[in-house]
Amino acid sequence: MGKKTSRSELPPVPEALAAAAVDSHTHLDACGAKTAEDVRAMVDRAQGAGVGRVVTVADDLDSARWAVEAATWDERVFAAVALHPTRAKDFGDEERATLEELSAHPRVVAIGETGLDYYWDYSPPEPQQEAFRWHIDLAKRTGKPLMIHDREAHDDILRILDEEGAPETVVFHCFSGDAEFAKSCVAKGYVLSFAGTATFRNAKSLREAAETVPLEQMLVETDAPFLTPHPFRGHPNQPYCVNYTLRDLAELRGMKVDELAVATTATAERVFGLDQG
């Protein structure tokens, strides 16, 4: 019998996809990358599995500064900047000014992750909603996609987007709704990004949503180092594991994995303008 992988170990790197994929949402710094060499090694590992480009996402100011710098170290890395909703109680003039400056960088391809999180009790709803409205405005002013964090806040997310007027492109990162909510989002033209949670066998309603979303409105992501896909749930995660998510979702949708990789990569290129740099 083969050696059993410890839950503290990274999953094995799977056989490379024939079609290049994109990890549309990861956190390279939280995965342990600090230097240009760290970033290169992590993205090399992803490329070895057929995941050729990644969007590394910030959740606070230090992370935002690092993400932008990291995106200049390797042409396969792009950045998204925002203040995470769980940190919204600290959202003030300094945060606004810093994010305004960073958002203008050509390697920043999205404003995110922003939104609402009613699961964790780190920040009251009111400052979260105020910060979310500000990020919506920033996305519209910069012409960059809005990358949404939505945890147990579906109705308020849609309400505020309607009240403020949604940016041209809205991405629901780590989509967590059911098929009915997915249908509502798709009807509004929003893009839904599926993480390893969509491969979990007990996530029936989420898997039903992933099964039905139009390919031109579908992305895949890791949200690494979190949410490692089946069958390695609970292990550390890295961008190369998008390969596992694609394989699982392709089977779920009854299509070839390389067809799904091509489709989601085309969506990522259109949404984030990944040829820029």
Residue pairs with C-beta under 8 A, 6 or more apart in sequence:
5 11
5 12
5 232
5 235
7 234
7 235
8 235
8 236
9 235
9 236
10 235
10 236
10 238
11 228
11 232
11 235
11 241
11 244
13 45
13 48
13 49
13 240
14 49
14 240
14 243
14 244
14 247
15 49
16 48
16 49
16 50
16 243
17 49
17 50
17 51
17 243
17 246
17 257
17 258
17 261
18 50
18 258
18 261
19 50
19 258
19 259
19 261
19 262
19 265
20 50
20 51
20 52
20 53
20 261
20 265
21 50
21 51
21 52
21 220
21 242
21 243
21 246
21 261
21 264
21 265
22 51
22 52
22 53
22 54
22 55
22 219
22 220
22 242
22 264
22 265
22 268
22 269
22 274
23 46
23 51
23 53
23 54
23 55
23 220
23 221
23 222
23 224
23 239
23 242
24 55
24 171
24 173
24 193
24 219
24 220
24 221
24 264
24 268
24 271
24 272
25 55
25 57
25 80
25 113
25 147
25 173
25 174
25 193
25 195
25 219
25 221
25 222
25 223
26 54
26 55
26 56
26 57
26 221
26 222
26 223
26 224
26 238
26 239
27 56
27 57
27 59
27 63
27 223
27 224
27 225
28 38
28 39
28 42
28 54
28 56
28 67
28 70
28 77
28 224
28 239
29 56
29 63
29 66
29 67
29 70
30 224
30 225
31 42
31 224
31 225
31 236
31 237
31 238
31 239
32 38
32 225
33 39
33 42
33 70
36 70
36 73
36 74
39 70
39 73
39 74
39 77
40 73
40 74
42 238
42 239
43 54
43 74
43 76
43 77
43 239
45 238
45 239
45 240
46 52
46 54
46 238
46 239
46 240
46 242
47 76
48 240
49 240
49 241
49 242
49 243
50 243
50 261
51 239
51 240
51 242
51 243
52 76
53 76
53 77
53 78
53 268
53 274
54 76
54 77
54 78
54 239
55 77
55 78
55 79
55 80
55 109
55 110
55 268
55 272
56 67
56 70
56 71
56 77
56 78
56 79
56 80
57 67
57 79
57 80
57 110
57 112
57 113
57 147
57 173
58 64
58 66
58 67
58 79
58 80
58 81
58 82
58 113
59 82
59 83
59 84
59 86
59 87
59 113
60 83
60 84
60 87
61 83
61 94
61 95
61 98
61 99
64 79
64 81
64 82
64 83
64 98
64 99
64 102
65 98
65 102
67 79
67 80
67 81
68 79
68 81
68 102
68 105
68 107
68 108
70 77
70 79
71 77
71 78
71 79
71 105
71 107
71 108
72 107
75 277
77 107
78 107
78 108
78 109
78 272
78 274
79 105
79 107
79 108
79 109
80 108
80 109
80 110
80 111
80 112
80 113
80 147
81 99
81 102
81 103
81 108
81 111
81 112
82 99
82 111
82 112
82 113
82 114
82 135
82 147
83 90
83 91
83 95
83 99
83 114
83 131
83 135
84 113
84 114
84 117
84 149
85 114
85 115
85 116
85 117
85 123
85 128
85 131
85 132
85 149
86 117
86 120
86 122
86 123
87 122
87 123
88 123
88 127
88 128
88 130
88 131
88 132
89 122
89 123
89 124
89 127
91 127
91 130
91 131
91 134
96 134
99 138
100 138
102 108
103 111
103 138
103 142
103 144
104 142
106 276
106 277
107 277
108 144
109 144
109 145
109 272
109 273
109 274
109 276
110 139
110 144
110 145
110 146
110 147
110 171
110 272
111 135
111 138
111 139
111 142
111 144
111 145
111 146
111 147
112 135
112 145
112 146
112 147
112 148
112 149
112 171
112 173
113 147
113 148
113 149
113 173
114 131
114 132
114 135
114 136
114 146
114 147
114 148
114 149
115 128
115 132
115 148
115 149
115 150
115 153
115 157
116 125
116 128
116 129
116 132
116 149
116 150
116 151
116 153
116 156
116 157
116 160
117 123
117 128
117 149
117 151
117 152
117 153
118 125
118 151
118 152
118 153
118 156
119 151
119 152
120 151
125 156
129 156
129 160
132 157
132 160
133 160
133 164
135 146
136 146
136 160
136 161
136 164
136 165
136 166
136 167
137 164
139 145
139 146
139 167
140 165
140 167
140 168
143 168
144 167
144 169
145 167
145 168
145 169
145 170
145 171
145 191
145 271
145 272
146 166
146 167
146 169
146 170
146 171
147 171
147 173
148 157
148 170
148 171
148 172
148 173
149 173
149 174
150 157
150 172
150 173
150 175
150 176
150 177
151 176
154 177
154 181
158 184
158 185
158 188
161 170
161 188
166 188
166 190
169 191
169 271
170 188
170 189
170 190
170 191
171 190
171 191
171 192
171 193
171 219
171 271
172 185
172 190
172 191
172 192
172 193
173 193
173 195
173 221
173 223
174 193
174 194
174 195
174 197
174 221
174 223
174 227
175 182
175 185
175 192
175 193
175 194
175 195
175 198
175 206
175 209
175 210
176 197
176 206
177 185
177 205
177 206
177 209
178 205
178 206
178 208
178 209
179 205
179 208
179 209
179 211
179 212
181 209
182 192
182 209
182 212
182 213
183 212
185 192
186 192
186 213
186 214
186 217
189 217
190 217
191 217
191 218
191 219
191 267
191 271
192 209
192 213
192 217
192 218
192 219
193 218
193 219
193 220
193 221
194 210
194 213
194 218
194 219
194 220
194 221
194 245
194 249
195 220
195 221
195 222
195 223
195 227
195 229
195 245
196 222
196 223
196 227
196 228
196 229
196 230
196 233
196 237
196 241
196 244
196 245
197 203
197 206
197 227
198 206
198 207
198 209
198 210
198 245
198 248
198 249
199 207
199 229
199 230
199 244
199 245
199 248
199 249
200 206
200 230
200 233
201 230
207 252
210 218
210 249
210 252
210 253
211 252
211 253
215 260
215 263
215 264
215 267
216 263
216 266
216 267
217 267
218 263
218 264
218 267
219 264
219 267
219 268
219 271
220 242
220 245
220 246
220 249
220 260
220 264
221 242
221 245
222 228
222 229
222 237
222 238
222 239
222 241
222 242
222 245
223 237
224 236
224 237
224 238
224 239
224 241
225 236
225 237
225 238
226 237
227 237
228 234
228 235
228 236
228 237
228 241
229 237
229 241
229 244
229 245
229 248
230 244
230 248
232 241
232 244
246 257
246 260
246 261
246 264
247 257
249 260
250 256
250 257
250 259
250 260
251 257
253 260
268 274
269 275
